[in-house]
Amino acid sequence: MLIFKKTIEVRWSDIDANCHVTHTAYASFGTDTRVEWMNSLGWSVTRLFELGFNGVLLKEETEYHREIVLGEKVVVELLLAGYSIDHARWKFVHNIYKSNHKLAAKHTVYGAWINAATRKIKPPPRALAHQLEKLPKMSGFEILKAL
């Protein structure tokens, strides 16, 4: 499977008083990319809820490399950095590139799938786990400990 990429144009609401992208916008860029990837595979939020589960974030971190400003277009890559043996927990990395192909930021999220009724962590349906396995893995991919 090819690396999933999404192009995003920086909007007025994405910038701060210094006229560069806010820290929360980087998280939104990653979320938009993950959601579009899931939708492209037929795993919409509606479908997840119909099946009684959804994803939750447990931790986020961002490394900043270069400034991004209003009106710039960035490309966000989605890479799999890890998952637990049962696929209940996962780790994604979003590399965010400027239009000159230089890395602007690396946004990492750690999360899990949960049962929508019990709010407890649970493995996803096998079909979704299979899609996770096909996502390109970054160097340093790790098997995460189960909770």
RAMOWO-V197781 format. One record per residue. N is the residue number from 0. RES is the residue in one letter. SS is DSSP state (2 for helix, 1 for strand, 0 for the rest). NEAR is the number of other ideal C-beta (glycine too) atoms within 12 Angstrom. Layout:
N & RES & SS & NEAR
N & RES & SS & NEAR
This chain:
0 & M & 0 & 17
1 & L & 0 & 12
2 & I & 0 & 22
3 & F & 1 & 32
4 & K & 1 & 25
5 & K & 1 & 29
6 & T & 1 & 20
7 & I & 1 & 31
8 & E & 1 & 23
9 & V & 0 & 30
10 & R & 0 & 20
11 & W & 2 & 14
12 & S & 2 & 13
13 & D & 2 & 28
14 & I & 1 & 23
15 & D & 0 & 19
16 & A & 0 & 6
17 & N & 0 & 12
18 & C & 0 & 16
19 & H & 1 & 23
20 & V & 1 & 35
21 & T & 0 & 26
22 & H & 2 & 22
23 & T & 2 & 17
24 & A & 2 & 33
25 & Y & 2 & 37
26 & A & 2 & 27
27 & S & 2 & 28
28 & F & 2 & 42
29 & G & 2 & 38
30 & T & 2 & 27
31 & D & 2 & 28
32 & T & 2 & 34
33 & R & 2 & 36
34 & V & 2 & 26
35 & E & 2 & 23
36 & W & 2 & 34
37 & M & 2 & 30
38 & N & 2 & 19
39 & S & 2 & 19
40 & L & 0 & 25
41 & G & 0 & 17
42 & W & 0 & 29
43 & S & 0 & 18
44 & V & 2 & 19
45 & T & 2 & 13
46 & R & 2 & 19
47 & L & 2 & 25
48 & F & 2 & 16
49 & E & 2 & 14
50 & L & 0 & 23
51 & G & 0 & 18
52 & F & 1 & 29
53 & N & 1 & 28
54 & G & 1 & 32
55 & V & 1 & 23
56 & L & 1 & 23
57 & L & 1 & 22
58 & K & 1 & 18
59 & E & 1 & 27
60 & E & 1 & 22
61 & T & 1 & 27
62 & E & 1 & 18
63 & Y & 1 & 19
64 & H & 0 & 18
65 & R & 0 & 21
66 & E & 0 & 22
67 & I & 0 & 38
68 & V & 1 & 24
69 & L & 0 & 21
70 & G & 0 & 17
71 & E & 0 & 28
72 & K & 1 & 24
73 & V & 1 & 41
74 & V & 1 & 28
75 & V & 1 & 40
76 & E & 1 & 34
77 & L & 1 & 39
78 & L & 1 & 34
79 & L & 1 & 35
80 & A & 1 & 31
81 & G & 1 & 28
82 & Y & 1 & 33
83 & S & 1 & 26
84 & I & 0 & 17
85 & D & 0 & 21
86 & H & 0 & 32
87 & A & 0 & 29
88 & R & 1 & 34
89 & W & 1 & 43
90 & K & 1 & 35
91 & F & 1 & 43
92 & V & 1 & 37
93 & H & 1 & 43
94 & N & 1 & 34
95 & I & 1 & 44
96 & Y & 1 & 28
97 & K & 0 & 25
98 & S & 0 & 19
99 & N & 0 & 13
100 & H & 0 & 15
101 & K & 0 & 17
102 & L & 1 & 22
103 & A & 1 & 34
104 & A & 1 & 34
105 & K & 1 & 28
106 & H & 1 & 41
107 & T & 1 & 31
108 & V & 1 & 33
109 & Y & 1 & 26
110 & G & 1 & 32
111 & A & 1 & 33
112 & W & 1 & 34
113 & I & 1 & 26
114 & N & 1 & 22
115 & A & 0 & 19
116 & A & 0 & 12
117 & T & 0 & 10
118 & R & 0 & 14
119 & K & 0 & 16
120 & I & 1 & 26
121 & K & 0 & 28
122 & P & 0 & 26
123 & P & 0 & 34
124 & P & 0 & 23
125 & R & 2 & 13
126 & A & 2 & 17
127 & L & 2 & 30
128 & A & 2 & 26
129 & H & 2 & 17
130 & Q & 2 & 24
131 & L & 2 & 40
132 & E & 2 & 19
133 & K & 2 & 18
134 & L & 0 & 33
135 & P & 0 & 22
136 & K & 1 & 23
137 & M & 1 & 21
138 & S & 1 & 11
139 & G & 1 & 14
140 & F & 1 & 20
141 & E & 1 & 20
142 & I & 1 & 18
143 & L & 1 & 26
144 & K & 0 & 15
145 & A & 0 & 16
146 & L & 0 & 18
